[in-house]
């Protein structure tokens, strides 16, 4: 998605996208381990409600800790479907919020999650399997 070819052309409008496909879907089975294994672009702490279970994520560029937080109000609620997309960086939390796919309980939490999950380049899988 971040292909620089468009900007190499004299006329970038001449580039036509023929098709896009989902070649990879991610189903996160262990939220804690997955969130602790990922890298983060910023430092922040958020409580994520994932399919009714709350998780406190303390993330920084140096690493992350994720712990179950029963009884704690979530900043953002989502399903593992949205979490998989956010985890890979294919979509922003604020886009899911605007589409009604995640619920933001704390004002600005989706934008904060965007900052945590920001990548230098959009993910791309050229080979389906």
Phi and psi in radians as a Rosetta constraint file:
Dihedral C 1 N 2 CA 2 C 2 CIRCULARHARMONIC -1.685 0.35
Dihedral N 2 CA 2 C 2 N 3 CIRCULARHARMONIC 0.525 0.35
Dihedral C 2 N 3 CA 3 C 3 CIRCULARHARMONIC -1.082 0.35
Dihedral N 3 CA 3 C 3 N 4 CIRCULARHARMONIC 2.155 0.35
Dihedral C 3 N 4 CA 4 C 4 CIRCULARHARMONIC -1.363 0.35
Dihedral N 4 CA 4 C 4 N 5 CIRCULARHARMONIC -0.096 0.35
Dihedral C 4 N 5 CA 5 C 5 CIRCULARHARMONIC -0.927 0.35
Dihedral N 5 CA 5 C 5 N 6 CIRCULARHARMONIC -0.727 0.35
Dihedral C 5 N 6 CA 6 C 6 CIRCULARHARMONIC -0.909 0.35
Dihedral N 6 CA 6 C 6 N 7 CIRCULARHARMONIC -0.730 0.35
Dihedral C 6 N 7 CA 7 C 7 CIRCULARHARMONIC -1.481 0.35
Dihedral N 7 CA 7 C 7 N 8 CIRCULARHARMONIC -0.091 0.35
Dihedral C 7 N 8 CA 8 C 8 CIRCULARHARMONIC -1.515 0.35
Dihedral N 8 CA 8 C 8 N 9 CIRCULARHARMONIC -0.292 0.35
Dihedral C 8 N 9 CA 9 C 9 CIRCULARHARMONIC -1.415 0.35
Dihedral N 9 CA 9 C 9 N 10 CIRCULARHARMONIC 2.566 0.35
Dihedral C 9 N 10 CA 10 C 10 CIRCULARHARMONIC -1.088 0.35
Dihedral N 10 CA 10 C 10 N 11 CIRCULARHARMONIC -0.667 0.35
Dihedral C 10 N 11 CA 11 C 11 CIRCULARHARMONIC -2.117 0.35
Dihedral N 11 CA 11 C 11 N 12 CIRCULARHARMONIC 1.594 0.35
Dihedral C 11 N 12 CA 12 C 12 CIRCULARHARMONIC -1.024 0.35
Dihedral N 12 CA 12 C 12 N 13 CIRCULARHARMONIC -0.428 0.35
Dihedral C 12 N 13 CA 13 C 13 CIRCULARHARMONIC -1.228 0.35
Dihedral N 13 CA 13 C 13 N 14 CIRCULARHARMONIC -0.261 0.35
Dihedral C 13 N 14 CA 14 C 14 CIRCULARHARMONIC -1.297 0.35
Dihedral N 14 CA 14 C 14 N 15 CIRCULARHARMONIC -0.345 0.35
Dihedral C 14 N 15 CA 15 C 15 CIRCULARHARMONIC -1.310 0.35
Dihedral N 15 CA 15 C 15 N 16 CIRCULARHARMONIC 2.156 0.35
Dihedral C 15 N 16 CA 16 C 16 CIRCULARHARMONIC -1.992 0.35
Dihedral N 16 CA 16 C 16 N 17 CIRCULARHARMONIC 2.263 0.35
Dihedral C 16 N 17 CA 17 C 17 CIRCULARHARMONIC -1.428 0.35
Dihedral N 17 CA 17 C 17 N 18 CIRCULARHARMONIC 2.046 0.35
Dihedral C 17 N 18 CA 18 C 18 CIRCULARHARMONIC -1.365 0.35
Dihedral N 18 CA 18 C 18 N 19 CIRCULARHARMONIC -0.689 0.35
Dihedral C 18 N 19 CA 19 C 19 CIRCULARHARMONIC -2.928 0.35
Dihedral N 19 CA 19 C 19 N 20 CIRCULARHARMONIC 2.763 0.35
Dihedral C 19 N 20 CA 20 C 20 CIRCULARHARMONIC -2.320 0.35
Dihedral N 20 CA 20 C 20 N 21 CIRCULARHARMONIC 2.592 0.35
Dihedral C 20 N 21 CA 21 C 21 CIRCULARHARMONIC -2.440 0.35
Dihedral N 21 CA 21 C 21 N 22 CIRCULARHARMONIC 2.651 0.35
Dihedral C 21 N 22 CA 22 C 22 CIRCULARHARMONIC -1.479 0.35
Dihedral N 22 CA 22 C 22 N 23 CIRCULARHARMONIC 1.939 0.35
Dihedral C 22 N 23 CA 23 C 23 CIRCULARHARMONIC -1.756 0.35
Dihedral N 23 CA 23 C 23 N 24 CIRCULARHARMONIC -0.134 0.35
Dihedral C 23 N 24 CA 24 C 24 CIRCULARHARMONIC -2.621 0.35
Dihedral N 24 CA 24 C 24 N 25 CIRCULARHARMONIC 2.254 0.35
Dihedral C 24 N 25 CA 25 C 25 CIRCULARHARMONIC -2.092 0.35
Dihedral N 25 CA 25 C 25 N 26 CIRCULARHARMONIC 2.527 0.35
Dihedral C 25 N 26 CA 26 C 26 CIRCULARHARMONIC -2.092 0.35
Dihedral N 26 CA 26 C 26 N 27 CIRCULARHARMONIC 2.184 0.35
Dihedral C 26 N 27 CA 27 C 27 CIRCULARHARMONIC -1.964 0.35
Dihedral N 27 CA 27 C 27 N 28 CIRCULARHARMONIC 1.797 0.35
Dihedral C 27 N 28 CA 28 C 28 CIRCULARHARMONIC -1.345 0.35
Dihedral N 28 CA 28 C 28 N 29 CIRCULARHARMONIC 2.055 0.35
Dihedral C 28 N 29 CA 29 C 29 CIRCULARHARMONIC -1.664 0.35
Dihedral N 29 CA 29 C 29 N 30 CIRCULARHARMONIC -0.513 0.35
Dihedral C 29 N 30 CA 30 C 30 CIRCULARHARMONIC -2.137 0.35
Dihedral N 30 CA 30 C 30 N 31 CIRCULARHARMONIC 1.604 0.35
Dihedral C 30 N 31 CA 31 C 31 CIRCULARHARMONIC -1.015 0.35
Dihedral N 31 CA 31 C 31 N 32 CIRCULARHARMONIC -0.812 0.35
Dihedral C 31 N 32 CA 32 C 32 CIRCULARHARMONIC -1.023 0.35
Dihedral N 32 CA 32 C 32 N 33 CIRCULARHARMONIC -0.923 0.35
Dihedral C 32 N 33 CA 33 C 33 CIRCULARHARMONIC -1.142 0.35
Dihedral N 33 CA 33 C 33 N 34 CIRCULARHARMONIC -0.669 0.35
Dihedral C 33 N 34 CA 34 C 34 CIRCULARHARMONIC -1.119 0.35
Dihedral N 34 CA 34 C 34 N 35 CIRCULARHARMONIC -0.808 0.35
Dihedral C 34 N 35 CA 35 C 35 CIRCULARHARMONIC -1.223 0.35
Dihedral N 35 CA 35 C 35 N 36 CIRCULARHARMONIC -0.501 0.35
Dihedral C 35 N 36 CA 36 C 36 CIRCULARHARMONIC -1.349 0.35
Dihedral N 36 CA 36 C 36 N 37 CIRCULARHARMONIC -0.403 0.35
Dihedral C 36 N 37 CA 37 C 37 CIRCULARHARMONIC -1.492 0.35
Dihedral N 37 CA 37 C 37 N 38 CIRCULARHARMONIC -0.351 0.35
Dihedral C 37 N 38 CA 38 C 38 CIRCULARHARMONIC -1.405 0.35
Dihedral N 38 CA 38 C 38 N 39 CIRCULARHARMONIC 2.706 0.35
Dihedral C 38 N 39 CA 39 C 39 CIRCULARHARMONIC -1.608 0.35
Dihedral N 39 CA 39 C 39 N 40 CIRCULARHARMONIC 2.764 0.35
Dihedral C 39 N 40 CA 40 C 40 CIRCULARHARMONIC -2.312 0.35
Dihedral N 40 CA 40 C 40 N 41 CIRCULARHARMONIC 2.586 0.35
Dihedral C 40 N 41 CA 41 C 41 CIRCULARHARMONIC -1.560 0.35
Dihedral N 41 CA 41 C 41 N 42 CIRCULARHARMONIC -0.217 0.35
Dihedral C 41 N 42 CA 42 C 42 CIRCULARHARMONIC -2.514 0.35
Dihedral N 42 CA 42 C 42 N 43 CIRCULARHARMONIC 3.097 0.35
Dihedral C 42 N 43 CA 43 C 43 CIRCULARHARMONIC -1.959 0.35
Dihedral N 43 CA 43 C 43 N 44 CIRCULARHARMONIC 2.187 0.35
Dihedral C 43 N 44 CA 44 C 44 CIRCULARHARMONIC -2.940 0.35
Dihedral N 44 CA 44 C 44 N 45 CIRCULARHARMONIC 2.902 0.35
Dihedral C 44 N 45 CA 45 C 45 CIRCULARHARMONIC -2.257 0.35
Dihedral N 45 CA 45 C 45 N 46 CIRCULARHARMONIC 2.237 0.35
Dihedral C 45 N 46 CA 46 C 46 CIRCULARHARMONIC -2.366 0.35
Dihedral N 46 CA 46 C 46 N 47 CIRCULARHARMONIC 2.641 0.35
Dihedral C 46 N 47 CA 47 C 47 CIRCULARHARMONIC -1.841 0.35
Dihedral N 47 CA 47 C 47 N 48 CIRCULARHARMONIC 2.106 0.35
Dihedral C 47 N 48 CA 48 C 48 CIRCULARHARMONIC -1.854 0.35
Dihedral N 48 CA 48 C 48 N 49 CIRCULARHARMONIC 2.260 0.35
Dihedral C 48 N 49 CA 49 C 49 CIRCULARHARMONIC -1.673 0.35
Dihedral N 49 CA 49 C 49 N 50 CIRCULARHARMONIC 1.900 0.35
Dihedral C 49 N 50 CA 50 C 50 CIRCULARHARMONIC -1.975 0.35
Dihedral N 50 CA 50 C 50 N 51 CIRCULARHARMONIC 1.913 0.35
Dihedral C 50 N 51 CA 51 C 51 CIRCULARHARMONIC 0.893 0.35
Dihedral N 51 CA 51 C 51 N 52 CIRCULARHARMONIC 0.733 0.35
Dihedral C 51 N 52 CA 52 C 52 CIRCULARHARMONIC 1.522 0.35
Dihedral N 52 CA 52 C 52 N 53 CIRCULARHARMONIC -0.081 0.35
Dihedral C 52 N 53 CA 53 C 53 CIRCULARHARMONIC -1.867 0.35
Dihedral N 53 CA 53 C 53 N 54 CIRCULARHARMONIC 2.294 0.35
Dihedral C 53 N 54 CA 54 C 54 CIRCULARHARMONIC -1.672 0.35
Dihedral N 54 CA 54 C 54 N 55 CIRCULARHARMONIC 2.415 0.35
Dihedral C 54 N 55 CA 55 C 55 CIRCULARHARMONIC -2.267 0.35
Dihedral N 55 CA 55 C 55 N 56 CIRCULARHARMONIC 2.274 0.35
Dihedral C 55 N 56 CA 56 C 56 CIRCULARHARMONIC -1.624 0.35
Dihedral N 56 CA 56 C 56 N 57 CIRCULARHARMONIC 2.114 0.35
Dihedral C 56 N 57 CA 57 C 57 CIRCULARHARMONIC -1.874 0.35
Dihedral N 57 CA 57 C 57 N 58 CIRCULARHARMONIC 2.034 0.35
Dihedral C 57 N 58 CA 58 C 58 CIRCULARHARMONIC -1.881 0.35
Dihedral N 58 CA 58 C 58 N 59 CIRCULARHARMONIC 1.829 0.35
Dihedral C 58 N 59 CA 59 C 59 CIRCULARHARMONIC -2.100 0.35
Dihedral N 59 CA 59 C 59 N 60 CIRCULARHARMONIC 2.596 0.35
Dihedral C 59 N 60 CA 60 C 60 CIRCULARHARMONIC -2.718 0.35
Dihedral N 60 CA 60 C 60 N 61 CIRCULARHARMONIC 2.936 0.35
Dihedral C 60 N 61 CA 61 C 61 CIRCULARHARMONIC -1.060 0.35
Dihedral N 61 CA 61 C 61 N 62 CIRCULARHARMONIC -0.339 0.35
Dihedral C 61 N 62 CA 62 C 62 CIRCULARHARMONIC -1.531 0.35
Dihedral N 62 CA 62 C 62 N 63 CIRCULARHARMONIC -0.166 0.35
Dihedral C 62 N 63 CA 63 C 63 CIRCULARHARMONIC 2.583 0.35
Dihedral N 63 CA 63 C 63 N 64 CIRCULARHARMONIC -3.092 0.35
Dihedral C 63 N 64 CA 64 C 64 CIRCULARHARMONIC -2.580 0.35
Dihedral N 64 CA 64 C 64 N 65 CIRCULARHARMONIC 2.675 0.35
Dihedral C 64 N 65 CA 65 C 65 CIRCULARHARMONIC -2.182 0.35
Dihedral N 65 CA 65 C 65 N 66 CIRCULARHARMONIC 2.387 0.35
Dihedral C 65 N 66 CA 66 C 66 CIRCULARHARMONIC -2.307 0.35
Dihedral N 66 CA 66 C 66 N 67 CIRCULARHARMONIC 2.160 0.35
Dihedral C 66 N 67 CA 67 C 67 CIRCULARHARMONIC -2.298 0.35
Dihedral N 67 CA 67 C 67 N 68 CIRCULARHARMONIC 2.570 0.35
Dihedral C 67 N 68 CA 68 C 68 CIRCULARHARMONIC -1.082 0.35
Dihedral N 68 CA 68 C 68 N 69 CIRCULARHARMONIC 2.460 0.35
Dihedral C 68 N 69 CA 69 C 69 CIRCULARHARMONIC -2.330 0.35
Dihedral N 69 CA 69 C 69 N 70 CIRCULARHARMONIC 1.116 0.35
Dihedral C 69 N 70 CA 70 C 70 CIRCULARHARMONIC -1.087 0.35
Dihedral N 70 CA 70 C 70 N 71 CIRCULARHARMONIC 2.412 0.35
Dihedral C 70 N 71 CA 71 C 71 CIRCULARHARMONIC 1.444 0.35
Dihedral N 71 CA 71 C 71 N 72 CIRCULARHARMONIC -0.092 0.35
Dihedral C 71 N 72 CA 72 C 72 CIRCULARHARMONIC -1.633 0.35
Dihedral N 72 CA 72 C 72 N 73 CIRCULARHARMONIC 2.355 0.35
Dihedral C 72 N 73 CA 73 C 73 CIRCULARHARMONIC -1.195 0.35
Dihedral N 73 CA 73 C 73 N 74 CIRCULARHARMONIC 2.350 0.35
Dihedral C 73 N 74 CA 74 C 74 CIRCULARHARMONIC -1.341 0.35
Dihedral N 74 CA 74 C 74 N 75 CIRCULARHARMONIC 2.507 0.35
Dihedral C 74 N 75 CA 75 C 75 CIRCULARHARMONIC -1.345 0.35
Dihedral N 75 CA 75 C 75 N 76 CIRCULARHARMONIC -0.626 0.35
Dihedral C 75 N 76 CA 76 C 76 CIRCULARHARMONIC -2.451 0.35
Dihedral N 76 CA 76 C 76 N 77 CIRCULARHARMONIC 2.392 0.35
Dihedral C 76 N 77 CA 77 C 77 CIRCULARHARMONIC -1.991 0.35
Dihedral N 77 CA 77 C 77 N 78 CIRCULARHARMONIC 2.400 0.35
Dihedral C 77 N 78 CA 78 C 78 CIRCULARHARMONIC -2.733 0.35
Dihedral N 78 CA 78 C 78 N 79 CIRCULARHARMONIC 3.031 0.35
Dihedral C 78 N 79 CA 79 C 79 CIRCULARHARMONIC -1.817 0.35
Dihedral N 79 CA 79 C 79 N 80 CIRCULARHARMONIC 2.993 0.35
Dihedral C 79 N 80 CA 80 C 80 CIRCULARHARMONIC -1.126 0.35
Dihedral N 80 CA 80 C 80 N 81 CIRCULARHARMONIC -0.403 0.35
Dihedral C 80 N 81 CA 81 C 81 CIRCULARHARMONIC -1.080 0.35
Dihedral N 81 CA 81 C 81 N 82 CIRCULARHARMONIC -0.882 0.35
Dihedral C 81 N 82 CA 82 C 82 CIRCULARHARMONIC -1.175 0.35
Dihedral N 82 CA 82 C 82 N 83 CIRCULARHARMONIC -0.680 0.35
Dihedral C 82 N 83 CA 83 C 83 CIRCULARHARMONIC -1.045 0.35
Dihedral N 83 CA 83 C 83 N 84 CIRCULARHARMONIC -0.694 0.35
Dihedral C 83 N 84 CA 84 C 84 CIRCULARHARMONIC -1.067 0.35
Dihedral N 84 CA 84 C 84 N 85 CIRCULARHARMONIC -0.738 0.35
Dihedral C 84 N 85 CA 85 C 85 CIRCULARHARMONIC -1.171 0.35
Dihedral N 85 CA 85 C 85 N 86 CIRCULARHARMONIC -0.741 0.35
Dihedral C 85 N 86 CA 86 C 86 CIRCULARHARMONIC -1.144 0.35
Dihedral N 86 CA 86 C 86 N 87 CIRCULARHARMONIC -0.707 0.35
Dihedral C 86 N 87 CA 87 C 87 CIRCULARHARMONIC -1.031 0.35
Dihedral N 87 CA 87 C 87 N 88 CIRCULARHARMONIC -0.741 0.35
Dihedral C 87 N 88 CA 88 C 88 CIRCULARHARMONIC -1.407 0.35
Dihedral N 88 CA 88 C 88 N 89 CIRCULARHARMONIC -0.263 0.35
Dihedral C 88 N 89 CA 89 C 89 CIRCULARHARMONIC 1.516 0.35
Dihedral N 89 CA 89 C 89 N 90 CIRCULARHARMONIC 0.265 0.35
Dihedral C 89 N 90 CA 90 C 90 CIRCULARHARMONIC -1.364 0.35
Dihedral N 90 CA 90 C 90 N 91 CIRCULARHARMONIC -0.283 0.35
Dihedral C 90 N 91 CA 91 C 91 CIRCULARHARMONIC -2.628 0.35
Dihedral N 91 CA 91 C 91 N 92 CIRCULARHARMONIC 2.708 0.35
Dihedral C 91 N 92 CA 92 C 92 CIRCULARHARMONIC -1.649 0.35
Dihedral N 92 CA 92 C 92 N 93 CIRCULARHARMONIC 2.602 0.35
Dihedral C 92 N 93 CA 93 C 93 CIRCULARHARMONIC -1.038 0.35
Dihedral N 93 CA 93 C 93 N 94 CIRCULARHARMONIC -0.658 0.35
Dihedral C 93 N 94 CA 94 C 94 CIRCULARHARMONIC -1.147 0.35
Dihedral N 94 CA 94 C 94 N 95 CIRCULARHARMONIC -0.538 0.35
Dihedral C 94 N 95 CA 95 C 95 CIRCULARHARMONIC -1.190 0.35
Dihedral N 95 CA 95 C 95 N 96 CIRCULARHARMONIC -0.747 0.35
Dihedral C 95 N 96 CA 96 C 96 CIRCULARHARMONIC -1.111 0.35
Dihedral N 96 CA 96 C 96 N 97 CIRCULARHARMONIC -0.676 0.35
Dihedral C 96 N 97 CA 97 C 97 CIRCULARHARMONIC -1.066 0.35
Dihedral N 97 CA 97 C 97 N 98 CIRCULARHARMONIC -0.825 0.35
Dihedral C 97 N 98 CA 98 C 98 CIRCULARHARMONIC -1.130 0.35
Dihedral N 98 CA 98 C 98 N 99 CIRCULARHARMONIC -0.490 0.35
Dihedral C 98 N 99 CA 99 C 99 CIRCULARHARMONIC -1.538 0.35
Dihedral N 99 CA 99 C 99 N 100 CIRCULARHARMONIC -0.039 0.35
Dihedral C 99 N 100 CA 100 C 100 CIRCULARHARMONIC 1.383 0.35
Dihedral N 100 CA 100 C 100 N 101 CIRCULARHARMONIC 0.270 0.35
Dihedral C 100 N 101 CA 101 C 101 CIRCULARHARMONIC -1.563 0.35
Dihedral N 101 CA 101 C 101 N 102 CIRCULARHARMONIC -0.380 0.35
Dihedral C 101 N 102 CA 102 C 102 CIRCULARHARMONIC -2.249 0.35
Dihedral N 102 CA 102 C 102 N 103 CIRCULARHARMONIC 2.739 0.35
Dihedral C 102 N 103 CA 103 C 103 CIRCULARHARMONIC -1.961 0.35
Dihedral N 103 CA 103 C 103 N 104 CIRCULARHARMONIC 2.199 0.35
Dihedral C 103 N 104 CA 104 C 104 CIRCULARHARMONIC -1.685 0.35
Dihedral N 104 CA 104 C 104 N 105 CIRCULARHARMONIC 1.987 0.35
Dihedral C 104 N 105 CA 105 C 105 CIRCULARHARMONIC -1.595 0.35
Dihedral N 105 CA 105 C 105 N 106 CIRCULARHARMONIC -0.494 0.35
Dihedral C 105 N 106 CA 106 C 106 CIRCULARHARMONIC -1.927 0.35
Dihedral N 106 CA 106 C 106 N 107 CIRCULARHARMONIC 2.142 0.35
Dihedral C 106 N 107 CA 107 C 107 CIRCULARHARMONIC -0.952 0.35
Dihedral N 107 CA 107 C 107 N 108 CIRCULARHARMONIC 2.262 0.35
Dihedral C 107 N 108 CA 108 C 108 CIRCULARHARMONIC 1.503 0.35
Dihedral N 108 CA 108 C 108 N 109 CIRCULARHARMONIC -0.043 0.35
Dihedral C 108 N 109 CA 109 C 109 CIRCULARHARMONIC -1.132 0.35
Dihedral N 109 CA 109 C 109 N 110 CIRCULARHARMONIC -0.654 0.35
Dihedral C 109 N 110 CA 110 C 110 CIRCULARHARMONIC -1.143 0.35
Dihedral N 110 CA 110 C 110 N 111 CIRCULARHARMONIC -0.688 0.35
Dihedral C 110 N 111 CA 111 C 111 CIRCULARHARMONIC -1.154 0.35
Dihedral N 111 CA 111 C 111 N 112 CIRCULARHARMONIC -0.665 0.35
Dihedral C 111 N 112 CA 112 C 112 CIRCULARHARMONIC -1.137 0.35
Dihedral N 112 CA 112 C 112 N 113 CIRCULARHARMONIC -0.691 0.35
Dihedral C 112 N 113 CA 113 C 113 CIRCULARHARMONIC -1.139 0.35
Dihedral N 113 CA 113 C 113 N 114 CIRCULARHARMONIC -0.662 0.35
Dihedral C 113 N 114 CA 114 C 114 CIRCULARHARMONIC -0.967 0.35
Dihedral N 114 CA 114 C 114 N 115 CIRCULARHARMONIC -0.804 0.35
Dihedral C 114 N 115 CA 115 C 115 CIRCULARHARMONIC -1.116 0.35
Dihedral N 115 CA 115 C 115 N 116 CIRCULARHARMONIC -0.661 0.35
Dihedral C 115 N 116 CA 116 C 116 CIRCULARHARMONIC -1.136 0.35
Dihedral N 116 CA 116 C 116 N 117 CIRCULARHARMONIC -0.757 0.35
Dihedral C 116 N 117 CA 117 C 117 CIRCULARHARMONIC -1.616 0.35
Dihedral N 117 CA 117 C 117 N 118 CIRCULARHARMONIC 0.084 0.35
Dihedral C 117 N 118 CA 118 C 118 CIRCULARHARMONIC -1.024 0.35
Dihedral N 118 CA 118 C 118 N 119 CIRCULARHARMONIC 2.375 0.35
Dihedral C 118 N 119 CA 119 C 119 CIRCULARHARMONIC -2.049 0.35
Dihedral N 119 CA 119 C 119 N 120 CIRCULARHARMONIC 2.732 0.35
Dihedral C 119 N 120 CA 120 C 120 CIRCULARHARMONIC -1.202 0.35
Dihedral N 120 CA 120 C 120 N 121 CIRCULARHARMONIC -0.608 0.35
Dihedral C 120 N 121 CA 121 C 121 CIRCULARHARMONIC -2.378 0.35
Dihedral N 121 CA 121 C 121 N 122 CIRCULARHARMONIC 2.549 0.35
Dihedral C 121 N 122 CA 122 C 122 CIRCULARHARMONIC -1.162 0.35
Dihedral N 122 CA 122 C 122 N 123 CIRCULARHARMONIC 2.514 0.35
Dihedral C 122 N 123 CA 123 C 123 CIRCULARHARMONIC -1.187 0.35
Dihedral N 123 CA 123 C 123 N 124 CIRCULARHARMONIC 2.636 0.35
Dihedral C 123 N 124 CA 124 C 124 CIRCULARHARMONIC -2.653 0.35
Dihedral N 124 CA 124 C 124 N 125 CIRCULARHARMONIC 2.268 0.35
Dihedral C 124 N 125 CA 125 C 125 CIRCULARHARMONIC -2.084 0.35
Dihedral N 125 CA 125 C 125 N 126 CIRCULARHARMONIC 1.872 0.35
Dihedral C 125 N 126 CA 126 C 126 CIRCULARHARMONIC -1.417 0.35
Dihedral N 126 CA 126 C 126 N 127 CIRCULARHARMONIC -0.233 0.35
Dihedral C 126 N 127 CA 127 C 127 CIRCULARHARMONIC -2.110 0.35
Dihedral N 127 CA 127 C 127 N 128 CIRCULARHARMONIC 2.035 0.35
Dihedral C 127 N 128 CA 128 C 128 CIRCULARHARMONIC -1.365 0.35
Dihedral N 128 CA 128 C 128 N 129 CIRCULARHARMONIC 2.645 0.35
